[in-house]
Amino acid sequence: MFMTPNVPTLTTTAPVDDRVRQVSLVRKLMARPEFGALAGTLLVFVMFAFSAGGSGMFNPEGIINWSTVAAYLGVLAVGAALLMIAGEFDLSVGSMIGFAGMLLAIPALYWGWPISASVVFAFTVAMCLGWLNGWLVVRTGLPSFIVTLAFFFILRGLSLAVSVIFTGKTILSGNGDLVLRDMIHQDPVIAFLFNGYTLTGLFNSLAEAGILAARDDGTALATGIPKAVVWWIGLTAAGAFLLARTKWGNWIQAVGGDANAAKNVGIPVAKVKVGLFVLMAFCSTVFAVLQVADAGSAAADRGLQKEFEAIIAAVIGGCLLTGGYGSVIGAAFGALIFGMVQIGIGYTSIDNNWYRVFLGLMLLIAVLFNNYIRSRFAAGRR
């Protein structure tokens, strides 16, 4: 009878495939572009909760104040974030705001146009100028920084020159019996879209029930949700859906990552970039119309430095200056930080002049933090 010799067996462990490697929840969160902005928002909340918690900043009226400021910037931040993810900038935003406001006011007050036609005219001209911005960037190959900086000066000069030529003034609120604020209030469509507040009835009901603070006549001190906030939420939701759930979102990120490679695989790079410049012009005009409806006037010098604030909000939100990476939701958090700090400083004993210092520090910290997270995440994937 033969015995089978005992042969030692070698056991080997199969290498772990990186494609099915488990990633911790913390690493998943840190890999998200909006992580830094969310952390910054929580930090600012905590800071003001301790320094201004009893001052009314977090009462309904206080929340509406700083959320309105954040909403105006947030409208711009949506377009700025998508454009930056595609690897481009638009420095003409602030001048576009002033120019669009004059495009609305001059036809309505001096040419006899209905306010609705003036609003459509402002959107049409502004978006055509956005198309021209994008076409020049794509056609000439010049950096968008240079092209839009040129339009920054062109549009600012046109705003001042055109208003003086047609009206002799640079701030327009009325002309004879025509009052811009009344014209906006009397147009049901324009008033519904851009003027006043929404959910006013709900707020008044809560005031009657004693849940919200009320005026002497029984109406709520917090009038309702401003239309600027509604536009901010709507545009942010639409931009986030576009970026995460549509082929256009994939194209935007691919174009920002490597435009040549994107073109080689059939992505319409020119169409994507031009479309985003048009979207940025649309967001600028929404800002302008909301501002005119709220203030009851248009001014040629409005929108100063808004292009830089929008870019800073997008960077705080996780958008890389080199393109290919970013988040619309993160840009919304960046705008929220701006609004809280700009208004919140007034609820404390801190000098308002420190606001600009804070913006610069936030920009620097955001860039350093985003670079750190991206480098750590990239190293972990190797």
LUMKERO-952247 format. One line per 3 residues: number of its first residue (from 1); for each residue x, y, z of N, C-alpha, C. Coordinates in pm, whole numbers, plus 50000, padded with zeros to 5 digits. Example, Ala and Ser with C-alpha at 12.3 -4.5 7.8 and 13.67 -1.06 7.14 Angstrom:
BEGIN
1	51319/49431/50780/51230/49550/50780/51320/49670/50780; 51285/49775/50708/51367/49894/50714/51290/50003/50787
% end
This chain:
BEGIN
1	50085/49881/50000/50000/50000/50000/50088/50124/50000; 50061/50207/49904/50146/50326/49891/50085/50443/49968; 50171/50516/50035/50128/50634/50112/50159/50759/50029
4	50061/50849/50023/50082/50976/49952/50160/51070/50042; 50275/51115/49996/50354/51204/50082/50282/51336/50105; 50304/51387/50226/50244/51517/50260/50322/51628/50192
7	50257/51695/50100/50320/51804/50027/50266/51936/50083; 50353/52019/50131/50304/52147/50186/50241/52232/50076; 50130/52291/50113/50058/52376/50018/50087/52523/50048
10	50103/52600/49941/50128/52744/49955/49998/52820/49936; 49966/52903/50030/49845/52986/50021/49885/53128/49987; 49822/53180/49888/49852/53318/49847/49726/53403/49860
13	49745/53525/49895/49634/53619/49908/49624/53704/49782; 49508/53702/49724/49490/53780/49601/49501/53929/49632; 49567/54001/49546/49579/54146/49569/49442/54214/49566
16	49430/54312/49649/49303/54386/49657/49291/54479/49536; 49180/54466/49468/49155/54550/49352/49112/54689/49399; 49183/54793/49354/49150/54929/49395/49008/54970/49357
19	48954/54902/49255/48820/54938/49210/48713/54898/49310; 48741/54801/49397/48642/54757/49496/48692/54782/49638; 48795/54864/49652/48848/54894/49784/48747/54974/49865
22	48732/54940/49991/48642/55012/50080/48702/55147/50118; 48621/55250/50109/48663/55384/50145/48580/55430/50263; 48645/55481/50364/48575/55523/50485/48485/55643/50456
25	48385/55661/50542/48292/55772/50527/48364/55906/50537; 48463/55914/50627/48537/56038/50645/48611/56076/50516; 48674/55976/50453/48745/56003/50329/48649/56043/50218
28	48531/55981/50216/48432/56019/50115/48389/56164/50134; 48367/56203/50260/48326/56341/50286/48437/56440/50251; 48560/56405/50287/48671/56496/50260/48701/56507/50111
31	48661/56406/50036/48683/56412/49890/48580/56499/49820; 48471/56535/49890/48369/56618/49831/48418/56763/49822; 48396/56832/49710/48446/56969/49696/48382/57067/49793
34	48258/57038/49836/48190/57133/49924/48220/57110/50072; 48308/57013/50103/48337/56982/50244/48394/57102/50318; 48491/57171/50255/48553/57286/50320/48454/57398/50345
37	48365/57424/50247/48266/57530/50264/48167/57495/50373; 48127/57369/50381/48035/57327/50486/48099/57343/50623; 48226/57302/50633/48296/57317/50761/48310/57465/50797
40	48341/57548/50698/48352/57691/50722/48221/57753/50765; 48110/57708/50706/47978/57760/50743/47946/57725/50888; 47974/57601/50928/47950/57561/51066/48036/57643/51163
43	48160/57668/51123/48250/57747/51207/48198/57889/51225; 48150/57950/51116/48097/58086/51124/47969/58089/51207; 47884/57988/51193/47765/57978/51276/47801/57977/51424
46	47895/57891/51458/47936/57880/51599/47996/58011/51648; 48078/58074/51565/48142/58200/51603/48039/58307/51635; 47939/58323/51549/47838/58425/51573/47737/58383/51680
49	47720/58253/51697/47631/58208/51805/47684/58252/51940; 47816/58251/51955/47876/58294/52082/47891/58446/52090; 47923/58511/51978/47951/58655/51983/47829/58742/51961
52	47725/58687/51894/47607/58769/51864/47478/58690/51883; 47484/58586/51963/47367/58500/51979/47246/58569/52037; 47266/58664/52126/47152/58732/52189/47118/58865/52128
55	47174/58896/52010/47155/59028/51949/47042/59033/51848; 46980/58921/51821/46874/58916/51721/46921/58866/51586; 47046/58830/51573/47097/58784/51444/47029/58656/51398
58	46991/58571/51494/46931/58443/51459/46781/58442/51484; 46722/58560/51505/46577/58573/51500/46532/58564/51355; 46403/58537/51330/46357/58530/51191/46392/58654/51109
61	46379/58774/51169/46411/58896/51096/46560/58903/51064; 46644/58864/51162/46788/58865/51139/46830/58764/51034; 46770/58647/51037/46802/58544/50937/46767/58592/50797
64	46652/58660/50784/46613/58712/50652/46712/58817/50606; 46762/58899/50697/46858/59004/50658/46983/58945/50597; 47050/58853/50670/47176/58803/50616/47156/58699/50506
67	47042/58631/50506/47018/58536/50396/46990/58609/50265; 46932/58731/50273/46909/58809/50152/47041/58852/50089; 47134/58899/50172/47266/58936/50122/47335/58814/50061
70	47325/58700/50129/47385/58578/50075/47318/58536/49944; 47187/58559/49934/47114/58516/49815/47158/58593/49690; 47176/58724/49705/47221/58802/49589/47355/58749/49537
73	47448/58727/49629/47578/58674/49587/47565/58530/49539; 47476/58454/49602/47457/58315/49563/47407/58299/49421; 47323/58393/49375/47277/58390/49236/47395/58399/49141
76	47489/58488/49171/47609/58500/49088/47701/58380/49104; 47707/58326/49225/47801/58216/49252/47766/58091/49173; 47638/58071/49141/47599/57954/49060/47667/57959/48923
79	47653/58071/48855/47716/58086/48724/47867/58085/48733; 47922/58152/48835/48067/58158/48850/48125/58020/48876; 48058/57939/48959/48108/57805/48991/48110/57716/48867
82	48001/57714/48791/47997/57631/48671/48101/57675/48569; 48119/57806/48557/48218/57858/48462/48360/57822/48506; 48387/57829/48636/48520/57795/48687/48548/57646/48674
85	48445/57564/48694/48464/57419/48678/48503/57388/48534; 48451/57468/48441/48487/57452/48299/48620/57518/48266; 48687/57577/48367/48820/57633/48347/48823/57776/48299
88	48713/57852/48318/48707/57990/48269/48664/58084/48381; 48686/58215/48358/48645/58320/48450/48564/58425/48374; 48483/58500/48447/48414/58615/48389/48429/58733/48483
91	48516/58826/48446/48542/58944/48528/48452/59062/48491; 48360/59041/48397/48269/59149/48357/48138/59147/48433; 48126/59057/48531/47999/59038/48602/47951/59167/48667
94	48037/59234/48743/47995/59355/48813/47948/59463/48718; 48020/59483/48609/47979/59582/48509/47850/59541/48439; 47833/59411/48418/47710/59362/48356/47589/59393/48443
97	47605/59388/48574/47494/59418/48666/47448/59562/48647; 47543/59656/48650/47508/59795/48630/47448/59821/48493; 47506/59758/48390/47459/59778/48253/47318/59721/48235
100	47292/59603/48290/47159/59542/48278/47054/59625/48349; 47091/59684/48463/46997/59772/48532/46957/59892/48449; 47054/59951/48378/47023/60065/48290/46942/60020/48168
103	46968/59899/48117/46890/59846/48006/46744/59828/48044; 46718/59804/48171/46581/59792/48219/46518/59930/48239; 46590/60020/48304/46531/60147/48346/46509/60245/48232
106	46605/60258/48140/46594/60358/48033/46473/60333/47942; 46453/60211/47888/46333/60191/47804/46202/60212/47880; 46199/60170/48008/46075/60182/48084/46041/60327/48117
109	46141/60407/48151/46117/60544/48196/46122/60648/48083; 46200/60622/47977/46223/60725/47876/46175/60688/47736; 46153/60560/47710/46110/60519/47577/45964/60474/47574
112	45899/60474/47687/45759/60438/47693/45730/60289/47685; 45829/60205/47712/45808/60061/47704/45738/60011/47831; 45659/59903/47820/45610/59835/47940/45727/59776/48018
115	45711/59767/48148/45821/59718/48230/45857/59574/48194; 45758/59495/48154/45787/59356/48116/45875/59350/47992; 45847/59437/47894/45929/59441/47773/46070/59488/47806
118	46083/59581/47900/46215/59631/47940/46297/59520/48007; 46231/59438/48088/46301/59328/48153/46348/59227/48050; 46261/59192/47955/46300/59098/47849/46415/59156/47767
121	46410/59285/47739/46516/59352/47665/46649/59343/47740; 46645/59367/47870/46768/59360/47952/46828/59220/47949; 46744/59118/47965/46794/58981/47961/46850/58946/47823
124	46781/58988/47718/46824/58954/47582/46959/59015/47549; 46973/59145/47575/47100/59212/47542/47213/59157/47628; 47188/59138/47757/47293/59088/47846/47339/58948/47804
127	47245/58861/47770/47282/58725/47731/47353/58724/47595; 47317/58815/47507/47391/58828/47381/47535/58871/47408; 47553/58962/47502/47688/59003/47539/47764/58888/47605
130	47695/58806/47682/47758/58687/47738/47802/58591/47628; 47715/58575/47526/47752/58492/47411/47876/58549/47342; 47882/58682/47327/47997/58744/47262/48124/58722/47345
133	48113/58732/47476/48227/58701/47563/48280/58561/47536; 48188/58463/47539/48229/58325/47518/48282/58299/47379; 48218/58358/47279/48263/58338/47140/48404/58392/47121
136	48433/58509/47179/48567/58565/47165/48672/58479/47235; 48637/58424/47352/48730/58337/47423/48761/58213/47340; 48657/58151/47286/48675/58028/47209/48741/58055/47075
139	48698/58161/47009/48745/58189/46873/48890/58235/46870; 48926/58323/46964/49060/58381/46963/49162/58298/47041; 49114/58215/47133/49206/58140/47217/49268/58223/47328
142	49223/58348/47341/49275/58433/47449/49221/58386/47583; 49296/58408/47690/49245/58373/47823/49117/58450/47854; 49023/58384/47917/48898/58451/47952/48923/58567/48048
145	49031/58560/48123/49068/58670/48212/49084/58799/48133; 49151/58792/48019/49178/58911/47938/49051/58960/47869; 48977/58868/47805/48859/58907/47730/48754/58970/47822
148	48726/58906/47935/48622/58958/48023/48669/59082/48099; 48800/59095/48120/48850/59218/48181/48826/59336/48087; 48843/59311/47957/48814/59416/47858/48666/59454/47864
151	48579/59355/47873/48436/59384/47881/48399/59448/48015; 48476/59423/48117/48455/59491/48245/48460/59642/48225; 48561/59690/48153/48575/59834/48130/48475/59883/48024
154	48454/59803/47921/48361/59844/47814/48220/59864/47869; 48171/59767/47945/48034/59774/47995/48019/59883/48102; 48122/59900/48184/48113/60006/48285/48108/60142/48216
157	48191/60161/48114/48188/60286/48041/48057/60307/47967; 48004/60200/47904/47877/60211/47834/47763/60246/47929; 47764/60186/48048/47659/60215/48146/47654/60364/48178
160	47769/60422/48201/47776/60565/48234/47744/60652/48113; 47803/60619/47998/47786/60703/47879/47642/60698/47827; 47586/60579/47815/47450/60566/47761/47348/60634/47852
163	47364/60617/47983/47268/60679/48076/47274/60831/48068; 47393/60886/48052/47407/61032/48041/47351/61081/47907; 47375/61008/47800/47326/61048/47668/47173/61053/47665
166	47107/60950/47717/46962/60939/47706/46888/61009/47819; 46951/61022/47937/46878/61075/48052/46947/61193/48119; 47076/61209/48099/47150/61313/48169/47181/61279/48312
169	47150/61154/48353/47172/61111/48492/47233/60971/48491; 47292/60934/48603/47348/60799/48618/47271/60716/48720; 47175/60778/48788/47087/60706/48880/46944/60735/48838
172	46869/60630/48807/46734/60646/48753/46632/60581/48844; 46535/60660/48889/46425/60606/48968/46289/60650/48916; 46288/60756/48834/46162/60805/48780/46187/60908/48671
175	46079/60938/48599/46083/61040/48494/45945/61102/48485; 45927/61221/48541/45796/61283/48544/45701/61203/48631; 45589/61163/48570/45489/61084/48644/45525/60937/48653
178	45624/60895/48579/45663/60754/48582/45759/60728/48696; 45727/60629/48779/45811/60589/48891/45845/60442/48873; 45972/60412/48871/46016/60275/48840/45961/60175/48940
181	45962/60209/49067/45912/60115/49168/45764/60084/49146; 45684/60188/49115/45541/60167/49091/45518/60082/48966; 45597/60104/48863/45582/60027/48740/45607/59879/48765
184	45705/59849/48848/45734/59709/48881/45621/59650/48964; 45571/59725/49062/45464/59675/49147/45336/59650/49068; 45311/59731/48965/45185/59722/48891/45185/59613/48785
187	45300/59557/48752/45306/59447/48657/45301/59315/48734; 45193/59238/48721/45179/59119/48807/45286/59014/48784; 45331/58996/48660/45431/58894/48632/45567/58934/48688
190	45610/59058/48659/45740/59103/48706/45742/59112/48858; 45633/59160/48917/45625/59168/49063/45632/59030/49125; 45563/58934/49063/45564/58797/49116/45703/58735/49109
193	45775/58761/49000/45905/58698/48980/46019/58766/49057; 46014/58897/49071/46132/58968/49119/46110/59060/49239; 45987/59085/49277/45963/59186/49380/45898/59127/49504
196	45937/59178/49619/45867/59144/49742/45907/59011/49802; 45809/58948/49865/45833/58828/49943/45733/58720/49903; 45767/58597/49936/45676/58486/49919/45644/58424/50055
199	45534/58351/50063/45485/58289/50187/45452/58394/50293; 45411/58514/50249/45376/58619/50345/45257/58578/50431; 45159/58514/50369/45042/58470/50445/45077/58372/50555
202	45167/58279/50526/45210/58183/50628/45280/58253/50744; 45365/58349/50713/45436/58422/50818/45338/58501/50905; 45237/58563/50842/45138/58638/50918/45054/58546/51007
205	45024/58427/50956/44950/58330/51036/45031/58286/51158; 45161/58266/51137/45247/58229/51250/45257/58342/51350; 45252/58466/51302/45255/58581/51394/45126/58589/51474
208	45012/58562/51410/44885/58562/51480/44880/58453/51586; 44948/58342/51558/44951/58232/51655/45052/58255/51766; 45128/58364/51757/45227/58395/51860/45360/58326/51842
211	45378/58259/51729/45504/58188/51705/45611/58286/51658; 45572/58383/51574/45665/58485/51527/45630/58620/51589; 45729/58707/51598/45706/58842/51648/45617/58918/51551
214	45527/59002/51605/45431/59074/51522/45441/59224/51543; 45399/59299/51441/45388/59444/51451/45259/59480/51525; 45236/59610/51539/45115/59656/51608/44989/59618/51533
217	44998/59609/51400/44879/59574/51321/44859/59423/51309; 44944/59344/51375/44928/59199/51376/45006/59124/51271; 45064/59196/51173/45143/59128/51070/45281/59092/51125
220	45344/58996/51061/45472/58945/51110/45583/59046/51083; 45676/59057/51180/45795/59140/51157/45878/59083/51043; 45889/58952/51041/45955/58884/50929/45851/58869/50819
223	45861/58953/50716/45753/58965/50617/45732/58837/50537; 45837/58765/50510/45830/58644/50430/45968/58611/50375; 45971/58520/50280/46097/58482/50218/46121/58572/50097
226	46230/58648/50095/46255/58739/49982/46269/58663/49850; 46228/58729/49742/46237/58665/49610/46382/58633/49573; 46477/58712/49624/46617/58682/49597/46656/58546/49652
229	46603/58511/49769/46633/58380/49828/46571/58269/49744; 46449/58294/49694/46383/58193/49609/46465/58169/49482; 46510/58277/49419/46595/58262/49300/46725/58189/49334
232	46785/58221/49445/46910/58157/49488/46891/58007/49502; 46786/57968/49575/46760/57825/49596/46731/57756/49464; 46648/57820/49380/46612/57760/49253/46730/57741/49160
235	46811/57845/49145/46928/57837/49057/47031/57738/49111; 47050/57736/49243/47145/57642/49302/47101/57498/49278; 46972/57471/49300/46921/57336/49276/46935/57297/49129
238	46902/57390/49039/46914/57361/48896/47060/57339/48857; 47151/57423/48909/47292/57406/48877/47350/57277/48930; 47311/57240/49053/47359/57115/49111/47309/56995/49033
241	47181/56999/48991/47125/56889/48912/47197/56880/48777; 47218/56996/48714/47287/56999/48585/47426/56936/48595; 47498/56969/48702/47635/56923/48716/47642/56775/48751
244	47547/56726/48830/47558/56590/48882/47477/56487/48804; 47372/56531/48733/47278/56434/48677/47260/56441/48526; 47332/56527/48459/47312/56540/48315/47445/56524/48241
247	47434/56500/48111/47555/56489/48030/47628/56622/48022; 47552/56732/48031/47616/56863/48031/47709/56879/48150; 47669/56824/48264/47755/56829/48382/47885/56754/48359
250	47874/56636/48297/47995/56560/48264/48083/56636/48165; 48018/56700/48068/48094/56778/47970/48166/56895/48037; 48098/56964/48127/48158/57079/48195/48284/57038/48270
253	48275/56928/48343/48391/56882/48420/48502/56832/48328; 48464/56767/48220/48565/56718/48126/48637/56833/48057; 48562/56936/48018/48622/57052/47952/48718/57123/48046
256	48680/57135/48173/48768/57199/48270/48890/57116/48303; 48875/56984/48298/48990/56897/48327/49093/56898/48216; 49049/56883/48092/49139/56885/47977/49055/56910/47853
259	49056/57034/47806/48971/57073/47693/49008/56997/47566; 49137/56975/47543/49180/56904/47422/49134/56759/47423; 49150/56694/47538/49105/56556/47548/48953/56548/47533
262	48883/56644/47591/48737/56645/47579/48695/56662/47433; 48764/56747/47361/48733/56769/47220/48760/56643/47138; 48866/56571/47173/48903/56451/47099/48801/56339/47115
265	48728/56337/47225/48626/56233/47246/48488/56279/47204; 48480/56393/47138/48353/56436/47079/48271/56533/47161; 48325/56584/47271/48250/56680/47352/48254/56818/47283
268	48139/56883/47269/48137/57016/47203/48192/57124/47296; 48321/57136/47301/48388/57226/47396/48342/57370/47377; 48338/57415/47252/48300/57554/47226/48158/57581/47272
271	48067/57489/47244/47927/57507/47283/47915/57512/47435; 47988/57428/47505/47982/57426/47651/48031/57559/47709; 48144/57607/47661/48201/57730/47717/48114/57851/47685
274	48069/57862/47561/47984/57976/47524/47854/57972/47604; 47797/57853/47620/47673/57841/47697/47690/57884/47841; 47804/57856/47900/47827/57895/48040/47847/58045/48053
277	47908/58109/47954/47918/58255/47958/47779/58318/47946; 47693/58259/47864/47555/58308/47854/47483/58290/47988; 47504/58176/48053/47444/58152/48184/47493/58253/48287
280	47622/58288/48282/47675/58387/48375/47610/58522/48353; 47587/58558/48227/47518/58684/48196/47374/58680/48245; 47309/58564/48233/47173/58549/48284/47168/58571/48434
283	47261/58508/48507/47266/58524/48652/47292/58670/48691; 47378/58738/48617/47406/58878/48643/47282/58964/48624; 47203/58932/48522/47081/59009/48496/46974/58980/48600
286	46965/58856/48646/46874/58825/48756/46910/58910/48878; 47037/58916/48910/47084/59001/49021/47040/59145/48997; 47063/59197/48876/47032/59337/48846/46883/59367/48860
289	46799/59279/48805/46654/59303/48811/46604/59293/48954; 46653/59197/49030/46615/59187/49171/46656/59313/49246; 46774/59364/49217/46824/59483/49285/46741/59607/49248
292	46708/59621/49121/46624/59734/49077/46486/59725/49141; 46428/59606/49145/46296/59589/49205/46298/59619/49354; 46406/59584/49421/46416/59608/49565/46443/59754/49597
295	46536/59816/49523/46574/59955/49551/46481/60056/49484; 46410/60014/49379/46326/60107/49306/46403/60202/49217; 46528/60169/49189/46611/60255/49105/46720/60171/49040
298	46778/60228/48934/46893/60168/48867/47007/60268/48869; 47129/60218/48887/47247/60305/48891/47357/60244/48806; 47426/60329/48730/47527/60281/48637/47648/60221/48707
301	47671/60257/48832/47790/60211/48901/47764/60094/48995; 47649/60030/48984/47620/59917/49071/47697/59793/49026; 47712/59701/49121/47782/59576/49092/47931/59581/49116
304	47981/59685/49180/48125/59697/49202/48178/59579/49283; 48283/59517/49232/48356/59408/49296/48275/59279/49310; 48156/59273/49251/48075/59152/49263/48138/59034/49190
307	48215/59062/49083/48280/58952/49012/48382/58882/49101; 48453/58960/49184/48552/58900/49273/48484/58825/49388; 48377/58881/49440/48306/58813/49548/48246/58681/49499
310	48194/58679/49377/48139/58555/49322/48247/58450/49304; 48363/58492/49255/48475/58398/49238/48522/58346/49373; 48532/58435/49472/48575/58393/49605/48475/58293/49663
313	48344/58319/49648/48243/58225/49698/48258/58089/49632; 48287/58088/49502/48305/57961/49431/48430/57888/49479; 48538/57963/49503/48663/57902/49552/48643/57846/49692
316	48577/57923/49779/48546/57872/49912/48461/57746/49901; 48376/57741/49800/48290/57625/49779/48360/57505/49719; 48491/57515/49693/48566/57399/49646/48604/57400/49501
319	48572/57506/49427/48609/57513/49285/48758/57544/49273; 48827/57464/49193/48968/57488/49170/48987/57598/49066; 49088/57680/49084/49116/57787/48989/49161/57731/48854
322	49208/57606/48853/49254/57543/48730/49142/57471/48655; 49022/57462/48715/48909/57399/48649/48904/57250/48671; 48793/57189/48628/48776/57045/48634/48724/56990/48764
325	48702/57075/48863/48663/57026/48995/48590/57138/49068; 48478/57105/49132/48406/57206/49207/48263/57163/49234; 48188/57253/49297/48053/57220/49339/47967/57345/49344
328	47847/57337/49288/47751/57447/49298/47699/57460/49441; 47677/57345/49506/47632/57348/49645/47738/57414/49733; 47864/57381/49708/47972/57444/49784/47975/57594/49765
331	47952/57640/49640/47948/57784/49614/47834/57850/49689; 47722/57779/49705/47610/57833/49783/47650/57850/49929; 47722/57753/49983/47772/57768/50120/47871/57884/50129
334	47954/57901/50027/48046/58014/50026/47972/58147/50030; 47863/58158/49953/47782/58280/49955/47715/58299/50091; 47673/58189/50152/47612/58197/50284/47710/58251/50387
337	47835/58209/50378/47938/58261/50468/47953/58411/50450; 47955/58456/50326/47966/58600/50297/47853/58677/50365; 47729/58631/50340/47614/58701/50394/47614/58706/50545
340	47647/58595/50608/47649/58591/50753/47754/58685/50811; 47871/58687/50750/47979/58770/50803/47950/58918/50778; 47905/58951/50656/47881/59091/50621/47776/59155/50711
343	47667/59083/50737/47562/59136/50823/47591/59106/50969; 47649/58990/50996/47672/58950/51135/47768/59040/51209; 47865/59098/51138/47959/59190/51203/47884/59307/51265
346	47776/59350/51201/47697/59460/51255/47626/59426/51384; 47606/59297/51411/47543/59255/51535/47643/59242/51649; 47770/59261/51620/47875/59253/51722/47940/59390/51738
349	48040/59394/51820/48114/59519/51841/48235/59530/51750; 48247/59439/51652/48362/59439/51561/48343/59547/51456; 48450/59618/51423/48447/59722/51320/48417/59659/51184
352	48322/59719/51109/48284/59666/50977/48399/59662/50877; 48501/59743/50901/48614/59745/50809/48689/59612/50805; 48668/59529/50905/48735/59398/50908/48671/59298/50812
355	48558/59336/50753/48490/59245/50661/48578/59208/50543; 48642/59307/50481/48729/59280/50366/48850/59197/50406; 48902/59221/50524/49013/59140/50574/48970/58994/50583
358	48849/58974/50634/48796/58838/50646/48784/58771/50509; 48737/58846/50410/48722/58788/50277/48856/58740/50221; 48958/58824/50236/49090/58784/50187/49143/58662/50258
361	49125/58658/50390/49172/58541/50466/49094/58415/50427; 48963/58430/50409/48883/58314/50371/48926/58261/50235; 48956/58349/50141/49002/58306/50009/49133/58229/50021
364	49228/58283/50096/49358/58217/50111/49344/58082/50180; 49266/58078/50288/49246/57952/50361/49177/57849/50273; 49076/57894/50195/49002/57801/50110/49091/57739/50004
367	49176/57820/49941/49266/57768/49838/49364/57668/49898; 49423/57703/50012/49517/57612/50077/49448/57483/50121; 49329/57495/50176/49257/57378/50222/49218/57288/50105
370	49167/57347/49997/49128/57267/49881/49248/57195/49820; 49360/57264/49811/49481/57199/49758/49526/57085/49848; 49517/57104/49979/49557/57000/50074/49468/56877/50060
373	49336/56901/50055/49242/56789/50045/49262/56715/49913; 49280/56789/49805/49298/56726/49675/49428/56644/49670; 49535/56697/49729/49662/56624/49727/49654/56498/49813
376	49588/56509/49930/49574/56392/50016/49487/56286/49950; 49379/56331/49887/49288/56236/49822/49357/56167/49705; 49433/56246/49627/49504/56188/49513/49611/56090/49559
379	49680/56122/49668/49782/56032/49721/49721/55903/49774; 49603/55915/49834/49537/55796/49887/49488/55702/49781; 49464/55754/49660/49414/55668/49552/49525/55594/49481
382	49650/55639/49503/49762/55571/49435/49803/55445/49511
% end
